[in-house]
Structures are given as C-alpha cells and as structure tokens.
C-alpha cells in the first residue's frame, strides 16, 4: 500500500476533505491531496506544537497551514485541533509521522478527528 492509499482512504470516508502525511521530525511530505500548498515553516511549527512550548505559541498565534490561519482549539502531545469558521484541521502524530486532516463546511470536526486519530493508531501499530 502506498502512502497515497492512506490519504485516499481518509478522503473516501467523507469525513475528511484533504490530507497531508508528513514525516517526523523532518516534516518531509509523504503524500498530500491536490490543491494544498505545503509550506515547510508551517509544518515545522505544527511539529513543534506537539510540545508544550510550541503549543503555547500555536495558542497565541494560531495554526497556519496551506496559507490559511486557523484558530488553535486544543492540543496534546500527539494531537492538535484548530478551526476557521466551520472548517478546520485535525492533526495526529505517531512516532514517525503526522497526519493532517482538513475538514470543510458540512463535515463534522469530531468525525474528522476520529478518522485521523484512527489512522494514526493504525500506523503507530504498524511501526510508524
């Protein structure tokens, strides 16, 4: 299974609009949906946000991704939630990668989060 298949699986759930999977700690893109511009500085800020100091910065400044600034909702050592209006991001991290799920208007944030975190758990149990 290629990384594109993991991306496509999340999109096929209809709970996630777009997906980016990046390596940890380098932020290298493993797969991404079309129509997203991945900025390395934004990815590094998100990776830093999995630690308390970085989370504090995201809470103060917001989460920027794909050229869009989202309001930081909450975060922990392995997940970050952010939104802009009725759209948003659900981000989950395993030991070797992070999955960024973008949901759009009409998609439920909780469903996006559940799918992204389930994929993270699957990859984590597979050694990623």
C-alpha positions as CSV (number, residue, x, y, z in Angstrom):
1,X,0.0,0.0,0.0
2,X,1.4,3.4,-1.0
3,X,1.1,6.5,1.2
4,X,-1.4,7.8,-1.3
5,X,-3.7,4.9,-0.4
6,X,-3.7,6.0,3.3
7,X,-4.6,9.5,2.1
8,X,-7.3,8.3,-0.3
9,X,-8.8,6.0,2.5
10,X,-9.3,9.0,4.7
11,X,-10.9,11.1,1.9
12,X,-13.2,8.2,1.0
13,X,-14.6,8.2,4.5
14,X,-16.2,11.6,3.5
15,X,-15.3,12.9,7.0
16,X,-12.0,14.4,5.7
17,X,-11.7,16.8,2.7
18,X,-7.9,16.9,2.2
19,X,-5.0,15.1,3.8
20,X,-1.3,15.6,4.2
21,X,1.0,13.0,5.8
22,X,4.5,14.2,6.8
23,X,7.5,12.6,8.4
24,X,8.6,13.3,11.9
25,X,10.9,15.1,12.8
26,X,11.9,16.4,9.4
27,X,8.5,17.4,8.1
28,X,9.1,15.8,4.7
29,X,5.8,15.3,2.8
30,X,5.0,11.6,2.2
31,X,1.7,12.3,0.5
32,X,-0.7,15.2,0.0
33,X,-4.1,16.0,-1.5
34,X,-4.1,18.1,-4.6
35,X,-4.8,21.8,-4.0
36,X,-2.7,22.2,-0.9
37,X,0.5,24.2,-0.8
38,X,2.6,22.7,2.0
39,X,4.9,25.3,3.5
40,X,7.9,23.7,5.4
41,X,7.9,26.5,8.0
42,X,4.2,25.8,8.8
43,X,4.9,22.1,9.1
44,X,7.8,22.7,11.4
45,X,5.6,25.0,13.6
46,X,3.0,22.3,13.8
47,X,5.6,19.6,14.7
48,X,6.9,22.0,17.4
49,X,3.3,22.3,18.7
50,X,3.3,18.8,20.0
51,X,5.5,20.0,22.8
52,X,4.2,22.4,25.5
53,X,6.3,25.4,24.4
54,X,5.2,25.0,20.7
55,X,1.6,24.5,21.8
56,X,1.7,27.8,23.7
57,X,3.0,29.5,20.5
58,X,0.2,28.0,18.5
59,X,-2.4,29.1,21.1
60,X,-1.1,32.6,20.9
61,X,-0.6,32.9,17.1
62,X,-2.9,30.3,15.6
63,X,-2.1,27.4,13.4
64,X,-1.1,28.3,9.9
65,X,-1.3,25.6,7.2
66,X,-1.7,25.8,3.5
67,X,-1.6,29.5,3.7
68,X,-4.7,29.6,5.9
69,X,-4.6,30.7,9.5
70,X,-6.7,28.6,11.9
71,X,-7.7,29.3,15.5
72,X,-6.0,26.8,17.9
73,X,-8.7,24.9,19.8
74,X,-6.6,22.4,21.8
75,X,-3.7,20.2,21.7
76,X,-1.7,17.5,23.5
77,X,1.5,15.5,22.9
78,X,0.0,13.7,20.0
79,X,-2.9,15.7,18.6
80,X,-3.8,19.3,17.7
81,X,-7.2,20.7,16.8
82,X,-7.8,24.0,15.0
83,X,-10.6,25.7,13.1
84,X,-11.6,28.6,10.9
85,X,-15.3,29.2,10.8
86,X,-16.9,25.8,10.2
87,X,-13.8,24.3,8.6
88,X,-10.7,23.2,10.4
89,X,-7.8,20.9,11.0
90,X,-7.4,17.7,12.9
91,X,-3.7,16.7,13.3
92,X,-2.5,13.5,14.9
93,X,1.1,12.4,15.4
94,X,2.7,9.0,15.8
95,X,6.4,8.3,16.4
96,X,7.4,8.7,12.8
97,X,4.7,10.7,11.0
98,X,1.9,13.2,11.4
99,X,-1.5,13.2,9.6
100,X,-3.1,16.5,8.9
101,X,-6.8,16.1,8.1
102,X,-8.7,19.2,6.8
103,X,-12.4,19.2,7.1
104,X,-14.7,21.7,5.2
105,X,-18.1,23.2,5.8
106,X,-20.6,20.5,6.2
107,X,-18.2,17.9,7.6
108,X,-18.2,17.3,11.4
109,X,-15.0,18.1,13.2
110,X,-15.4,15.1,15.6
111,X,-15.8,12.7,12.7
112,X,-12.6,14.1,11.0
113,X,-10.7,13.8,14.3
114,X,-11.9,10.2,14.9
115,X,-10.8,9.2,11.4
116,X,-7.4,10.9,11.6
117,X,-6.7,9.5,15.0
118,X,-7.7,6.0,14.0
119,X,-5.4,6.2,11.0
120,X,-2.6,7.4,13.3
121,X,-3.3,4.5,15.7
122,X,-3.1,2.1,12.8
123,X,0.2,3.5,11.5
124,X,1.6,3.5,15.0
125,X,0.7,-0.1,15.5
126,X,2.4,-0.8,12.1
127,X,5.7,0.7,13.3
128,X,5.1,4.3,12.1
